[in-house]
Amino acid sequence: MNSGIIPAHPDNELRVALTGGFPEVPAVLVVTGPGIPEKVSVAFRNGREHYEYTGDMLDLEGAILPLFRWSYSTRIAE
């Protein structure tokens, strides 16, 4: 059965769509591992931007991607 999810690469890489947060953060992220993770984070400026899986999918130019929504930021202590 085809889930419609488009893998980025056959070696357990998956493209996911990001929404919310800073507009400079890329809209698509490649993650590795089995299945869709509950949370992902992106290095950005002096910290990380954290996103949570919404349970929804987004059709992005014909590719069906799991949708992650921004949830919070963390900063690196100096």
C-alpha positions in Angstrom: 0.0 0.0 0.0 1.4 3.4 -1.0 1.2 6.0 1.8 1.8 8.9 -0.6 4.8 10.1 1.4 7.7 10.9 -0.9 11.1 9.8 0.5 14.1 12.1 0.0 16.5 9.1 -0.4 16.1 5.4 -0.1 18.3 5.2 3.0 15.6 6.2 5.5 15.6 9.9 4.7 12.3 11.7 4.6 11.4 15.2 3.5 9.1 17.1 5.9 7.3 20.4 5.5 7.8 23.1 8.2 5.3 25.9 8.9 5.5 28.8 11.4 8.5 30.2 13.1 11.0 32.5 11.4 10.5 33.0 7.7 14.2 32.4 7.1 14.0 28.8 8.2 13.7 26.5 5.1 10.1 25.2 4.4 11.4 21.7 3.8 13.7 19.6 6.0 15.3 16.2 5.4 15.2 13.9 8.5 16.6 10.4 8.9 15.2 7.4 10.7 12.3 5.0 10.5 8.9 6.6 10.0 7.7 10.1 10.8 9.2 11.6 14.0 7.0 13.4 16.5 9.4 16.3 16.7 12.2 17.8 14.7 14.6 20.7 15.3 16.6 23.0 13.0 19.8 24.9 13.9 19.1 28.6 13.4 21.1 31.6 14.5 22.3 31.0 18.1 19.9 28.1 18.8 17.4 25.7 17.5 13.8 26.0 16.2 11.6 23.1 17.3 8.6 21.8 15.3 6.0 19.1 16.2 4.2 16.8 13.8 0.6 17.9 13.2 -0.6 14.6 11.9 -1.4 16.3 8.6 0.2 16.1 5.2 1.0 18.9 2.8 0.9 18.7 -1.0 4.0 20.7 -2.0 4.3 20.8 -5.8 3.0 17.2 -6.1 5.1 15.8 -3.2 3.0 14.7 -0.2 5.0 15.7 2.9 4.3 15.3 6.6 3.5 18.8 8.1 5.4 20.0 11.2 4.3 23.2 13.0 6.7 25.5 14.9 6.4 25.0 18.7 9.3 26.9 20.4 12.9 28.2 20.2 15.9 27.3 22.4 19.1 29.4 22.6 22.6 28.3 23.2 24.0 29.6 26.5 27.2 31.7 26.1 
